[in-house]
């Protein structure tokens, strides 16, 4: 997602969570917490992808199939 899309999404989430009368400090803290969760989710996704690639690289050759073998 682009930063603008993320910012818009966080803004909407803030408004739904706190309403329109939210103070600037609360809004900032909430935004930083959500961004932290996004960074954590991305890091976990990258870690899982690395684990999957490592498992594929260690798999015996006969367990890996090419598209031509599947037909």
C-alpha positions as CSV (number, residue, x, y, z in Angstrom):
1,X,0.0,0.0,0.0
2,X,1.1,3.5,-0.6
3,X,1.7,5.8,2.4
4,X,-1.2,8.0,1.4
5,X,-3.6,5.0,1.4
6,X,-2.3,3.9,4.8
7,X,-2.6,7.4,6.2
8,X,-6.2,7.6,4.9
9,X,-7.0,4.2,6.4
10,X,-5.5,5.1,9.8
11,X,-7.4,8.4,9.7
12,X,-10.7,6.6,9.1
13,X,-9.9,4.1,11.8
14,X,-9.1,6.9,14.2
15,X,-12.4,8.6,13.5
16,X,-14.3,5.4,13.9
17,X,-12.5,4.5,17.2
18,X,-12.4,7.9,18.9
19,X,-14.9,10.0,17.0
20,X,-14.3,13.5,15.6
21,X,-13.3,15.1,18.9
22,X,-10.0,13.3,19.3
23,X,-7.0,15.3,20.6
24,X,-3.9,15.6,18.4
25,X,-1.7,13.7,20.9
26,X,-4.2,10.8,21.1
27,X,-4.4,10.7,17.4
28,X,-0.6,10.6,17.0
29,X,-0.2,7.8,19.6
30,X,-3.0,5.8,17.9
31,X,-1.4,6.3,14.5
32,X,2.0,5.2,15.7
33,X,0.6,2.1,17.4
34,X,-1.2,1.1,14.1
35,X,2.0,1.7,12.1
36,X,3.9,-0.4,14.6
37,X,1.4,-3.2,14.0
38,X,1.7,-2.9,10.3
39,X,5.6,-3.1,10.5
40,X,5.3,-6.1,12.7
41,X,2.9,-7.8,10.3
42,X,5.2,-7.1,7.4
43,X,8.3,-8.4,9.3
44,X,6.4,-11.6,10.1
45,X,5.3,-12.1,6.5
46,X,8.9,-11.7,5.3
47,X,10.1,-14.1,8.0
48,X,7.5,-16.7,6.9
49,X,8.5,-16.3,3.2
50,X,12.2,-16.8,4.1
51,X,11.3,-20.0,6.0
52,X,9.2,-21.2,3.1
53,X,12.1,-20.6,0.7
54,X,14.6,-22.3,3.0
55,X,12.3,-25.3,3.3
56,X,12.0,-25.5,-0.5
57,X,15.7,-25.3,-1.0
58,X,16.2,-28.2,1.4
59,X,13.5,-30.4,-0.2
60,X,14.7,-33.4,-2.1
61,X,14.8,-32.9,-5.8
62,X,12.2,-35.6,-6.5
63,X,9.7,-33.8,-4.3
64,X,9.9,-30.7,-6.5
65,X,7.8,-30.8,-9.7
66,X,7.9,-28.7,-12.7
67,X,4.8,-27.6,-14.5
68,X,5.5,-30.0,-17.4
69,X,5.4,-32.9,-14.9
70,X,2.1,-32.0,-13.5
71,X,0.2,-32.2,-16.9
